[in-house]
Amino acid sequence: MSHSDHHHSLNAAFWLTAAFAVVELVGGLMANSLALLADAGHMVSDVAALGLAMLAGRIAQRPAHAQMTYGYGRAKVLAAQVSGLMLWFLSGWIIWEAADRLANPPVVQGGMVLLIASIGLIINLIIMRWLHGSHDINTRAAYWHVLGDALGSVAAIVAGGVILLTGWMPIDPILSFLVAGILAWGGWRLLRETTLELMEAVPQEINPETIAQTLQTIEGIVGIHHIHLWRLPTGKLAMSAHIRIDEMKNWPALLPVLIKTLKQQRIEHATLQPEIACHDD
């Protein structure tokens, strides 16, 4: 997905979600359904997450300078982390309301719940299609919000159907607990991933030992140590390492081979320091 397509997708998703959040909020109040109100609340958080994603995307485009040599790409990670916290807060609110309604189940208009939730599910599926496939952590955070909202719509549809068929009102808050659990899990995943990236942990898709073993198969490489692997704000992988070689005169020929090998391992930026094999750590 190009940057232009990415921006248009987020923009369209933002306005479509905002419009239906109002519809679902009004419908939830009229139907007296917590499942629908919870879904509306989640759509409001979707609007905030999508708006935050668009803002972070604009900030991330600012060029690097002397005081910010890596640029502003980490703004996307920070925005994704805020989105994860928003999912946790929303989950807590739903649990609080669901516990109260489970003790005193109100009368819910199942037909209205079923209709509005069905429309909401269709809208969520459309937005998920727009956002699917992005490797940008900021967009994936917004995707998690919309996915949770889609599951919330499914829960509201089930609740509306059960109420219409059986009149059993507790199904509404019970399914809200399920939605809250899914949101909490999604929030945990976002918080874990963003925290690891901010702490420059080794990206999950790459193994330092595999990289070292691959480089040591190159003729003239005696050993490799002090390996550091991390993800740059641009999303690309970076590495620094000390490379032990048999003779320093071979380094000009070895360096291009090393760079090419690392790019085959999806490492786009590398800082490599040559050392004679007898050099002590």
GUTORGU-208896 format. One record per atom (N, C-alpha, C): residue in one letter; x, y, z. Coordinates in steps of 0.02 Angstrom, whole numbers, padded with zeros to 5 digits, always signed. Layout:
BEGIN
aXYZ
...
% end
This chain:
BEGIN
m+00042-00059+00000
m+00000+00000+00000
m+00044+00062+00000
s+00034+00108-00048
s+00073+00169-00051
s+00052+00216+00005
h+00095+00267+00017
h+00079+00314+00070
h+00014+00351+00055
s+00003+00368-00009
s-00059+00403-00029
s-00120+00359-00017
d-00116+00296-00038
d-00172+00250-00028
d-00185+00239+00047
h-00130+00233+00084
h-00134+00224+00157
h-00170+00282+00189
h-00153+00344+00169
h-00184+00404+00197
h-00258+00407+00180
h-00276+00392+00117
h-00346+00395+00096
h-00387+00342+00132
s-00358+00283+00142
s-00394+00230+00177
s-00410+00249+00249
l-00360+00278+00283
l-00371+00300+00352
l-00422+00356+00354
n-00419+00403+00307
n-00465+00459+00306
n-00537+00436+00294
a-00546+00391+00245
a-00613+00365+00231
a-00640+00325+00290
a-00596+00284+00320
a-00617+00244+00378
a-00637+00289+00436
f-00601+00344+00446
f-00616+00391+00500
f-00686+00419+00494
w-00704+00445+00436
w-00768+00478+00427
w-00826+00428+00427
l-00816+00370+00398
l-00869+00319+00397
l-00882+00294+00469
t-00829+00283+00507
t-00836+00260+00576
t-00870+00313+00619
a-00850+00376+00611
a-00879+00431+00650
a-00954+00437+00637
a-00974+00431+00574
a-01045+00437+00556
a-01086+00381+00588
f-01061+00320+00585
f-01100+00265+00611
f-01097+00261+00687
a-01044+00287+00718
a-01041+00288+00791
a-01099+00327+00820
v-01117+00383+00787
v-01173+00423+00809
v-01238+00383+00803
v-01246+00350+00746
v-01307+00309+00734
v-01312+00254+00787
e-01257+00220+00800
e-01258+00164+00847
e-01269+00188+00919
l-01242+00246+00937
l-01252+00273+01003
l-01326+00289+01015
v-01356+00323+00967
v-01428+00339+00972
v-01470+00276+00975
g-01453+00228+00931
g-01490+00165+00930
g-01483+00126+00995
g-01422+00126+01025
g-01411+00091+01088
g-01451+00121+01144
l-01456+00188+01145
l-01496+00221+01196
l-01570+00206+01187
m-01594+00207+01125
m-01664+00192+01112
m-01682+00120+01127
a-01635+00073+01111
a-01649+00002+01122
a-01632-00020+01193
n-01597+00023+01231
n-01576+00008+01299
n-01530-00053+01302
s-01486-00059+01251
s-01442-00117+01245
s-01370-00098+01263
l-01342-00133+01313
l-01272-00121+01330
l-01226-00147+01275
a-01244-00203+01245
a-01203-00230+01191
a-01197-00179+01135
l-01252-00145+01119
l-01251-00095+01066
l-01214-00032+01089
l-01226-00012+01152
l-01191+00047+01179
l-01116+00033+01184
a-01098-00029+01204
a-01027-00047+01208
a-00996-00044+01139
d-01033-00067+01089
d-01008-00065+01020
d-01002+00007+00997
a-01050+00050+01016
a-01046+00121+00998
a-00986+00153+01032
g-00976+00136+01096
g-00918+00162+01132
g-00853+00141+01099
h-00852+00079+01075
h-00792+00055+01041
h-00783+00092+00975
m-00838+00107+00940
m-00831+00144+00877
m-00805+00214+00890
v-00825+00244+00947
v-00797+00310+00965
v-00721+00303+00975
s-00701+00249+01008
s-00629+00238+01017
s-00595+00225+00950
d-00632+00193+00903
d-00605+00184+00836
d-00592+00251+00802
v-00640+00297+00810
v-00632+00364+00781
v-00569+00397+00810
a-00560+00392+00877
a-00501+00421+00908
a-00437+00387+00884
a-00440+00319+00878
a-00380+00283+00856
a-00363+00300+00783
l-00413+00305+00740
l-00401+00322+00670
l-00376+00394+00664
g-00405+00439+00703
g-00382+00509+00702
g-00310+00514+00727
l-00295+00476+00779
l-00226+00474+00806
l-00178+00445+00755
a-00200+00394+00719
a-00158+00363+00668
a-00142+00412+00612
m-00193+00450+00591
m-00182+00500+00538
m-00134+00555+00561
l-00143+00578+00623
l-00099+00630+00650
l-00028+00605+00656
a-00020+00544+00683
a+00048+00516+00691
a+00080+00506+00623
g+00040+00485+00573
g+00067+00476+00506
g+00094+00541+00477
r+00059+00596+00490
r+00083+00661+00465
r+00147+00682+00502
i+00148+00672+00567
i+00208+00690+00606
i+00268+00649+00582
a+00256+00584+00569
a+00310+00539+00548
a+00341+00559+00482
q+00305+00598+00441
q+00330+00620+00377
q+00378+00679+00382
r+00381+00709+00441
r+00427+00766+00449
r+00499+00742+00439
p+00540+00782+00406
p+00609+00759+00392
p+00653+00759+00454
a+00704+00717+00451
a+00753+00714+00506
a+00795+00778+00505
h+00823+00795+00564
h+00868+00853+00567
h+00920+00839+00621
a+00961+00889+00636
a+01019+00878+00680
a+00999+00855+00750
q+00941+00877+00774
q+00919+00857+00841
q+00876+00793+00840
m+00851+00775+00782
m+00810+00714+00775
m+00837+00675+00715
t+00896+00644+00724
t+00929+00612+00668
t+00892+00551+00641
y+00850+00520+00682
y+00809+00464+00659
y+00742+00488+00631
g+00729+00553+00634
g+00665+00578+00610
g+00610+00568+00663
y+00548+00570+00640
y+00490+00568+00685
y+00449+00504+00678
g+00480+00452+00650
g+00443+00390+00638
g+00416+00357+00701
r+00449+00368+00759
r+00425+00338+00821
r+00357+00366+00843
a+00335+00420+00812
a+00268+00447+00828
a+00215+00395+00815
k+00225+00353+00764
k+00177+00301+00748
k+00175+00248+00803
v+00233+00232+00831
v+00236+00182+00885
v+00201+00209+00947
l+00214+00273+00963
l+00182+00304+01021
l+00106+00306+01012
a+00083+00322+00952
a+00012+00324+00938
a-00019+00255+00946
a+00016+00204+00923
a-00009+00135+00930
a-00012+00115+01003
q+00036+00138+01043
q+00035+00122+01114
q-00025+00156+01149
v-00039+00217+01131
v-00098+00251+01158
v-00162+00213+01139
s-00165+00188+01077
s-00222+00149+01055
s-00231+00086+01097
g-00175+00055+01115
g-00179-00004+01158
g-00207+00013+01227
l-00186+00069+01255
l-00213+00091+01320
l-00287+00108+01315
m-00307+00138+01259
m-00378+00153+01249
m-00420+00089+01248
l-00394+00036+01219
l-00430-00028+01218
l-00439-00054+01289
w-00388-00047+01331
w-00394-00069+01401
w-00446-00029+01440
f-00445+00037+01431
f-00493+00079+01467
f-00564+00062+01444
l-00573+00052+01379
l-00639+00035+01353
l-00662-00032+01380
s-00616-00080+01383
s-00632-00146+01410
s-00655-00140+01483
g-00620-00100+01522
g-00639-00091+01592
g-00708-00061+01600
w-00724-00011+01557
w-00790+00020+01561
w-00845-00030+01544
i-00835-00070+01493
i-00885-00120+01474
i-00897-00170+01530
i-00842-00194+01561
i-00848-00242+01616
i-00887-00211+01674
w-00873-00149+01690
w-00908-00114+01745
w-00983-00111+01731
e-01001-00089+01670
e-01071-00083+01652
e-01105-00151+01647
a-01070-00200+01619
a-01099-00267+01611
a-01114-00299+01678
a-01069-00291+01727
a-01080-00320+01793
a-01143-00291+01825
d-01153-00225+01817
d-01212-00193+01845
d-01276-00217+01810
r-01273-00223+01744
r-01333-00245+01707
r-01347-00319+01715
l-01295-00358+01730
l-01307-00429+01741
l-01346-00440+01806
a-01332-00397+01855
a-01369-00401+01918
a-01441-00377+01911
n-01450-00328+01867
n-01518-00301+01855
n-01529-00293+01780
p-01544-00349+01745
p-01552-00346+01672
p-01610-00302+01651
p-01596-00251+01609
p-01650-00207+01585
p-01686-00239+01526
v-01743-00210+01508
v-01779-00232+01448
v-01745-00204+01387
v-01727-00247+01340
v-01691-00228+01279
v-01733-00241+01217
q-01733-00194+01171
q-01770-00202+01108
q-01727-00241+01059
g-01737-00307+01057
g-01695-00351+01018
g-01694-00336+00944
g-01752-00317+00916
g-01756-00304+00844
g-01713-00246+00823
m-01714-00192+00861
m-01673-00133+00844
m-01599-00149+00852
v-01583-00187+00905
v-01513-00208+00914
v-01489-00248+00855
l-01529-00295+00832
l-01510-00339+00777
l-01499-00299+00713
l-01543-00251+00699
l-01538-00211+00637
l-01475-00167+00638
i-01467-00129+00691
i-01411-00082+00693
i-01344-00118+00696
a-01341-00173+00735
a-01278-00210+00740
a-01260-00242+00673
s-01309-00264+00635
s-01295-00294+00569
s-01265-00243+00521
i-01293-00182+00522
i-01265-00128+00480
i-01193-00112+00503
g-01184-00110+00570
g-01118-00096+00597
g-01066-00147+00577
l-01087-00211+00576
l-01040-00264+00556
l-01019-00255+00483
i-01065-00238+00440
i-01049-00228+00369
i-00999-00171+00362
i-01010-00116+00398
i-00965-00058+00394
i-00896-00077+00421
n-00894-00114+00476
n-00829-00135+00504
n-00791-00179+00455
l-00826-00224+00422
l-00792-00269+00374
l-00764-00229+00315
i-00800-00178+00294
i-00775-00135+00239
i-00712-00099+00261
i-00712-00071+00322
i-00654-00034+00347
i-00595-00081+00357
m-00608-00142+00383
m-00555-00191+00393
m-00522-00208+00326
r-00563-00212+00274
r-00536-00226+00207
r-00490-00170+00184
w-00508-00108+00200
w-00466-00051+00181
w-00399-00052+00218
l-00400-00072+00281
l-00339-00068+00323
l-00298-00132+00321
h-00326-00186+00296
h-00292-00251+00299
h-00228-00251+00257
g-00177-00285+00282
g-00116-00296+00243
g-00061-00244+00255
s-00076-00192+00296
s-00025-00142+00309
s+00026-00168+00359
h+00091-00153+00347
h+00144-00172+00393
h+00159-00116+00443
d+00123-00060+00436
d+00133-00003+00480
d+00100-00017+00547
i+00138-00012+00602
i+00111-00029+00668
i+00054+00018+00687
n+00056+00079+00665
n+00004+00128+00679
n-00063+00107+00647
t-00060+00085+00584
t-00120+00062+00550
t-00144-00004+00579
r-00098-00047+00599
r-00118-00110+00629
r-00153-00099+00696
a-00133-00046+00732
a-00167-00029+00794
a-00239-00009+00780
a-00249+00033+00729
a-00316+00052+00709
a-00356-00009+00686
y-00322-00055+00650
y-00355-00116+00627
y-00380-00157+00686
w-00341-00161+00740
w-00361-00198+00799
w-00425-00168+00829
h-00429-00102+00830
h-00489-00069+00855
h-00550-00089+00813
v-00542-00087+00748
v-00598-00103+00703
v-00616-00177+00708
l-00565-00220+00714
l-00579-00292+00721
l-00618-00305+00785
g-00597-00274+00840
g-00634-00281+00903
g-00705-00256+00896
d-00714-00201+00858
d-00780-00174+00848
d-00823-00221+00807
a-00793-00253+00757
a-00830-00302+00717
a-00854-00360+00760
l-00810-00383+00805
l-00830-00437+00851
l-00885-00413+00899
g-00881-00349+00918
g-00934-00320+00959
g-01000-00319+00923
s-00999-00304+00858
s-01060-00305+00818
s-01089-00375+00814
v-01044-00425+00807
v-01067-00495+00805
v-01101-00512+00872
a-01070-00491+00928
a-01100-00504+00993
a-01168-00470+01000
a-01174-00409+00975
a-01238-00374+00978
a-01290-00408+00935
i-01270-00434+00877
i-01316-00470+00833
i-01342-00533+00868
v-01296-00570+00898
v-01316-00630+00935
v-01363-00613+00992
a-01345-00559+01029
a-01388-00539+01085
a-01458-00519+01061
g-01461-00481+01007
g-01526-00461+00980
g-01567-00520+00957
g-01533-00569+00925
g-01569-00629+00902
g-01595-00670+00959
v-01554-00680+01011
v-01576-00719+01070
v-01634-00685+01105
i-01631-00619+01112
i-01685-00583+01146
i-01750-00588+01105
l-01745-00583+01039
l-01804-00589+00997
l-01836-00658+01002
l-01794-00709+01004
l-01819-00778+01003
l-01841-00803+01071
t-01804-00782+01124
t-01817-00810+01190
t-01837-00759+01243
g-01821-00696+01230
g-01835-00644+01280
g-01787-00644+01339
w-01731-00682+01333
w-01683-00688+01388
w-01637-00628+01387
m-01648-00580+01433
m-01612-00517+01433
m-01539-00522+01456
p-01521-00567+01501
p-01450-00569+01524
p-01399-00582+01469
i-01421-00607+01411
i-01374-00621+01357
i-01337-00557+01336
d-01371-00499+01343
d-01342-00435+01322
d-01278-00419+01361
p-01280-00417+01429
p-01218-00403+01466
p-01168-00462+01464
i-01193-00524+01459
i-01147-00581+01456
i-01102-00577+01396
l-01131-00562+01338
l-01090-00556+01277
l-01045-00494+01280
s-01065-00444+01319
s-01023-00384+01327
s-00959-00402+01364
f-00963-00450+01412
f-00902-00474+01445
f-00854-00504+01395
l-00881-00543+01347
l-00839-00574+01295
l-00804-00521+01253
v-00841-00470+01233
v-00812-00416+01193
v-00757-00381+01233
a-00769-00370+01298
a-00719-00337+01341
a-00655-00378+01344
g-00662-00444+01349
g-00604-00487+01351
g-00563-00483+01288
i-00597-00482+01230
i-00563-00477+01166
i-00526-00411+01160
l-00558-00357+01182
l-00526-00291+01179
l-00464-00288+01224
a-00470-00318+01284
a-00413-00318+01330
a-00354-00356+01300
w-00369-00412+01267
w-00316-00451+01235
w-00283-00412+01178
g-00323-00379+01137
g-00296-00338+01084
g-00254-00281+01110
g-00277-00249+01165
g-00238-00196+01196
g-00171-00220+01223
w-00171-00280+01252
w-00109-00309+01278
w-00059-00322+01221
r-00083-00348+01165
r-00039-00361+01109
r-00007-00296+01083
l-00048-00244+01078
l-00022-00180+01054
l+00029-00151+01103
l+00013-00153+01167
l+00059-00125+01218
l+00125-00164+01219
r+00120-00230+01213
r+00181-00271+01214
r+00225-00255+01154
e+00195-00254+01094
e+00233-00243+01033
e+00264-00174+01032
t+00226-00123+01051
t+00252-00055+01049
t+00306-00044+01102
t+00297-00074+01161
t+00348-00066+01213
t+00413-00099+01192
l+00409-00158+01163
l+00470-00192+01139
l+00505-00151+01085
e+00466-00120+01041
e+00497-00080+00988
e+00529-00017+01016
l+00496+00016+01064
l+00525+00075+01095
l+00588+00059+01133
m+00592-00003+01160
m+00652-00024+01196
m+00704-00055+01149
e+00690-00052+01083
e+00735-00077+01031
e+00752-00151+01040
a+00701-00190+01057
a+00709-00262+01061
a+00719-00290+00991
v+00748-00350+00987
v+00757-00383+00922
v+00689-00399+00893
p+00675-00377+00831
p+00610-00392+00800
p+00596-00467+00798
q+00533-00486+00808
q+00515-00556+00814
q+00530-00596+00751
e+00528-00562+00693
e+00536-00599+00630
e+00608-00615+00612
i+00656-00598+00657
i+00725-00609+00640
i+00762-00641+00700
n+00812-00683+00685
n+00848-00720+00737
n+00922-00701+00733
p+00951-00671+00786
p+01021-00651+00784
p+01069-00709+00771
e+01054-00768+00800
e+01097-00826+00790
e+01098-00848+00718
t+01040-00846+00686
t+01036-00864+00615
t+01076-00816+00572
i+01071-00751+00588
i+01109-00700+00551
i+01184-00712+00559
a+01207-00725+00620
a+01278-00737+00633
a+01303-00799+00596
q+01264-00852+00597
q+01284-00914+00562
q+01288-00903+00487
t+01241-00864+00460
t+01241-00849+00388
t+01303-00810+00368
l+01320-00760+00407
l+01378-00718+00391
l+01444-00757+00397
q+01447-00804+00444
q+01508-00842+00455
q+01521-00894+00401
t+01472-00904+00357
t+01483-00949+00300
t+01521-00915+00243
i+01527-00848+00248
i+01563-00810+00197
i+01639-00821+00206
e+01672-00837+00152
e+01744-00849+00155
e+01781-00786+00178
g+01825-00794+00227
g+01863-00737+00253
g+01836-00711+00319
i+01774-00732+00337
i+01744-00712+00401
i+01762-00764+00453
v+01796-00743+00506
v+01818-00788+00559
v+01766-00791+00615
g+01735-00736+00629
g+01685-00734+00683
g+01646-00670+00682
i+01594-00668+00723
i+01552-00607+00728
i+01528-00601+00800
h+01531-00541+00827
h+01508-00530+00896
h+01482-00459+00903
h+01459-00443+00965
h+01429-00378+00979
h+01373-00362+00928
i+01329-00412+00917
i+01274-00402+00869
i+01217-00364+00902
h+01192-00314+00868
h+01132-00277+00890
h+01084-00273+00831
l+01023-00293+00843
l+00971-00291+00791
l+00911-00251+00818
w+00884-00206+00778
w+00827-00167+00799
w+00789-00142+00738
r+00730-00114+00752
r+00689-00087+00698
r+00694-00010+00699
l+00708+00019+00641
l+00712+00091+00635
l+00642+00122+00636
p+00636+00187+00650
p+00571+00220+00648
p+00536+00213+00580
t+00573+00203+00527
t+00543+00194+00461
t+00512+00125+00452
g+00525+00080+00500
g+00500+00012+00495
g+00551-00037+00468
k+00606-00012+00441
k+00658-00056+00414
k+00702-00084+00470
l+00734-00141+00456
l+00777-00172+00505
l+00848-00145+00500
a+00880-00140+00558
a+00950-00115+00561
a+00992-00161+00604
m+01058-00159+00592
m+01103-00202+00629
m+01171-00169+00636
s+01204-00182+00693
s+01274-00164+00701
s+01310-00225+00729
a+01373-00233+00711
a+01410-00292+00734
a+01485-00282+00722
h+01525-00320+00759
h+01597-00323+00748
h+01611-00387+00709
i+01646-00378+00654
i+01661-00435+00610
i+01735-00453+00614
r+01750-00514+00633
r+01819-00537+00636
r+01839-00567+00568
i+01894-00542+00541
i+01917-00567+00476
i+01990-00589+00482
d+02011-00629+00433
d+02079-00656+00437
d+02132-00604+00420
e+02117-00560+00370
e+02165-00508+00352
e+02127-00444+00336
m+02152-00388+00363
m+02118-00324+00354
m+02116-00303+00280
k+02165-00325+00241
k+02166-00305+00171
k+02107-00334+00132
n+02073-00385+00160
n+02016-00416+00126
n+01950-00378+00139
w+01951-00331+00186
w+01889-00298+00206
w+01853-00261+00149
p+01889-00223+00106
p+01853-00189+00052
p+01814-00236+00007
a+01839-00298-00002
a+01804-00346-00043
a+01748-00381-00004
l+01758-00390+00061
l+01709-00425+00102
l+01647-00382+00117
l+01657-00318+00126
l+01602-00274+00147
l+01542-00277+00099
p+01551-00270+00034
p+01492-00274-00011
p+01456-00342-00007
v+01495-00395+00003
v+01464-00462+00009
v+01422-00466+00073
l+01448-00438+00127
l+01411-00437+00190
l+01347-00397+00184
i+01351-00339+00154
i+01292-00296+00145
i+01239-00330+00103
k+01260-00363+00049
k+01214-00399+00005
k+01180-00457+00043
t+01220-00493+00082
t+01193-00549+00120
t+01142-00525+00172
l+01157-00469+00205
l+01111-00443+00254
l+01046-00418+00222
k+01050-00389+00164
k+00990-00367+00130
k+00946-00426+00111
q+00977-00482+00095
q+00939-00543+00082
q+00902-00567+00144
q+00927-00547+00202
q+00895-00563+00266
q+00848-00507+00289
r+00834-00460+00243
r+00788-00404+00255
r+00816-00350+00302
i+00882-00349+00311
i+00915-00297+00350
i+00941-00244+00302
e+00910-00185+00303
e+00925-00133+00254
e+00981-00087+00276
h+00992-00079+00341
h+01044-00034+00366
h+01091-00073+00411
a+01156-00069+00396
a+01205-00106+00436
a+01267-00063+00449
t+01290-00065+00511
t+01353-00034+00530
t+01399-00090+00554
l+01452-00104+00516
l+01496-00161+00529
l+01567-00137+00543
q+01595-00162+00597
q+01663-00143+00615
q+01709-00203+00606
p+01761-00198+00562
p+01806-00255+00552
p+01858-00260+00607
e+01877-00321+00623
e+01930-00334+00672
e+01972-00392+00648
i+02037-00388+00661
i+02081-00445+00646
i+02064-00501+00695
a+02067-00562+00672
a+02045-00620+00711
a+02078-00625+00779
c+02139-00601+00786
c+02175-00607+00850
c+02156-00552+00898
h+02112-00505+00876
h+02093-00447+00917
h+02053-00470+00978
d+02069-00445+01038
d+02032-00464+01098
d+01970-00421+01105
d+01918-00451+01137
d+01855-00412+01148
d+01872-00354+01192
% end
